[in-house]
Amino acid sequence: MPLEQSDDELMLRYRDGELSAFQELYRRHSRGLYRFLAWRSGRTEWADEVAQETWLAVHQARTRYAAQGSFRSYLFQIGRNRLADMQRQPDIDDCGDLSLVQDSAEVSALDRQQNQALHTAIRQLPPEQKEALVLQHFSGLSIDEIALVVAAPAETVKSRLRYAMRKLREQFKQEETV
Amino acid sequence: MTPVDKDDFEDADLARRLAALPQPEPSAELDAAIFAQVQQDLAPRPAAANDPASEAQQPKRKHRYRAPLAFAASLAGIAILFPVWRAYQHQEQHPVEVRIVPEEMPALPAPMVSSDEVPAPADKKRESAIVSAKPAPPVPQLEMPMHAPEPAAAAAPPPPPVPAPEPAAAPPARAMAADELDSPRKAAARSQETENPKERLQEIERLLDAGDTDSAAAQWKRFRKAHPDYPVPDTLAGRLKALE
């Protein structure tokens, strides 16, 4: 069984013009990036636009890519900066309206209710805690990768995650008591 | 169960719930749009002269300056090699001038030998070489020392003729030249004396007729040493006895 190529190896092949390498990179990381952008922006249309811009920015900068073993941090940093540029525009209303993705028909009413409560609790988290939580639990980044993306020490990232989980637990208990 | 264990248990349960939470996904249209743009950019296309190429297609700086660098290197090579080539050409022209000199040299010894001028030390050697070579058949090697000692002088234009010395100064110079004759010339003179006894007797007789008795006596002494048994005419013998 052949060993799976690393992101850096794929990026080098992609730099040399190999489209299949780009397709593999996109397959690996497009969902995680999109989730991060959607949760952080709160709007699916923004997530679509920024995701497209992010991948095209990677494409344009592929010849200057320095293989340092963390393509995913590099990708998410580009997306985060693009999103920040968009949110700084004065005519943009920064009111996120990301709605809960509809569950499948097999999901019970109780689970649907719990998911709605969890979704609401996440949206009410402070931005830094929500960002760290989304990057870890929805995009699959490690503590070190999150630290690179948000430009903060790893201990700070751990602390943000700890507070985020505590708040979610507390809100979850309140939802259960209600 | 401690509070920490309880938190861990609840975190694990919460993490499981977070993982099960439905997430937004990129649409198929978004995937297709991104793929189409990347594929279009990666596909090779005919490049026009005024086509703004992408970064990957732009020539590297090293390639961009290849032609100007080659041109500059060629100019530098020409600037270095042209003076060398010119100098080489000048060196080739000089031997032509040197070859002319041996043709002019035979004209030079004539005034030196024929006139009664005082020859220079170098010229004396030439003269002696010429005198010694005259009786023998001409040998090319004997003429070589005439040109070899002073190639620079040979290359230079012939010196202006030296004004003729005063007649009073000529005899000492000639005597000195005779004294400085080298051994080949003396040998030639001796050979003349020994080979023509009859002519020597006639010469002595002429000296007696001219009244130069001293020279005649000296010549007679030398003759007798060289030819002690040679018959002498009675008339001449009587005149020589009168001298003694």
Contacts between the chains, C-beta under 8 A, distances in Angstrom:
chain1	res1	chain2	res2	distance
A	15	B	56	7.9
A	17	B	42	5.5
A	17	B	56	7.2
A	19	B	38	7.0
A	19	B	39	5.8
A	19	B	42	5.4
A	22	B	38	5.7
A	22	B	42	7.8
A	23	B	35	7.2
A	26	B	31	7.4
A	26	B	34	7.1
A	26	B	35	7.5
A	30	B	26	5.6
A	30	B	31	7.0
A	31	B	23	7.8
A	31	B	25	6.2
A	31	B	26	6.7
A	34	B	24	6.6
A	34	B	25	6.6
A	34	B	26	4.3
A	34	B	30	8.0
A	35	B	23	5.1
A	35	B	24	6.2
A	35	B	25	7.9
A	38	B	23	8.0
A	38	B	24	4.1
A	39	B	24	7.8
A	44	B	24	6.1
A	47	B	24	6.8
A	47	B	26	7.9
A	48	B	26	7.4
A	48	B	27	7.2
A	48	B	30	5.3
A	51	B	26	6.2
A	51	B	30	6.5
A	51	B	34	7.8
A	52	B	30	6.4
A	52	B	33	6.3
A	52	B	34	5.7
A	55	B	34	4.9
A	55	B	38	7.4
A	56	B	34	7.2
A	56	B	37	6.1
A	56	B	38	7.5
A	59	B	37	7.5
A	59	B	38	5.2
A	59	B	41	6.5
A	60	B	54	7.9
A	60	B	55	7.2
A	62	B	56	7.8
A	63	B	55	5.5
A	63	B	56	5.4
A	98	B	24	7.0
A	100	B	22	7.0
A	101	B	22	3.8
A	101	B	23	6.4
A	101	B	24	5.9
A	102	B	22	7.2
A	103	B	22	5.7
A	111	B	20	7.9
A	114	B	17	6.8
A	115	B	17	7.8
A	115	B	20	7.6
A	115	B	21	5.6
A	115	B	22	6.8
A	118	B	17	5.9
A	118	B	18	7.0
A	118	B	21	5.9
A	119	B	21	6.8
A	133	B	18	7.8
A	137	B	15	6.5
A	137	B	18	4.4
A	137	B	19	6.7
A	138	B	18	7.5
A	138	B	21	8.0
A	138	B	23	5.8
A	165	B	11	5.4
A	165	B	14	6.2
A	166	B	7	7.9
A	168	B	14	5.8
A	169	B	7	7.8
A	169	B	10	5.4
A	169	B	11	7.6
A	169	B	14	6.1
A	172	B	14	6.9
